[in-house]
Amino acid sequence: MAEIKYDIIETIAVISESPKGWTKELNLISWNGREPKYDLRDWAPNKEKMGKGITLTKDELLNLKATLAEWE
């Protein structure tokens, strides 16, 4: 399997933390040198491992924000 390279540009929010220290975070990440996207996923302490997550463009994130605001 090819190595996945990532650069966390900005940590926007830590949503939660598990008893084992894993955190669910919203970050702005560049994957494999590409344009940064917003990323929501679980991270192990010290970022040595990651769980499955989703990536969103800025437009998708703003659309999600508007949808959640209406939902409340």
Residue, then its C-alpha position, 0 to 999 in steps of 0.5 A: m500500500a502506498e504511503i499517505k502523506y499529510d500536512i495538518i495546516e490548521t486544527i480548527a476544533v477538537i470535537s471529542e476525546s476518548p478515554k484512550g486519548w484518541t481525538k475527533e478533530l476538524n482540521l484543514i489538511s493537505w493530502n499528498g501535496r494537494e490543495p488543503k481540504y477540511d477533514l473530520r476524523d479520529w486521531a491517535p495521541n501524537k497523530e501516529k495513527m488515524g481513523k476513517g474520516i471525511t474530507l470536505t471542500k470549503d463550499e461543502l463545509l459551508n453547506l453543511k454548516a448552513t444545513l446544521a443551523e437550519w436543523e437546530 
